[in-house]
């Protein structure tokens, strides 16, 4: 089972940089980059809510679930 971050794609569609988005949601650019690259174990709902509000999207636009192939 894998949860894949699609934040980079959403950000590209909205033409917004890591630094700009990080400033808008009051998050460090390093932490936002970790979310973008999928190098996280968890995300706070407040952070997810901020991302969705700024990017005008749904959580499912940012993250995708891929089941294991048996």
C-alpha positions, 0 to 999 in steps of 0.5 A: 500500500502506498500513498503518493503525493501529487502536490507537485502536479497541483502546484504546477497546474496553479503555477505556484512555487514552494516558497510562495505556497509555504508563505501563504500557509505558514509552513517552512519551505523545507516541510512543504518540499517534504510533503511535495516529494512524499518524504513524510509519514504523517500530515496535520489536518490543519496543514492539509486544510491550508493546502486545499484552501490555497490551491482550491482543491480537494485532499484527493487531488493532493494524495493518491492511494495505490494498493499493493499489487499481489 
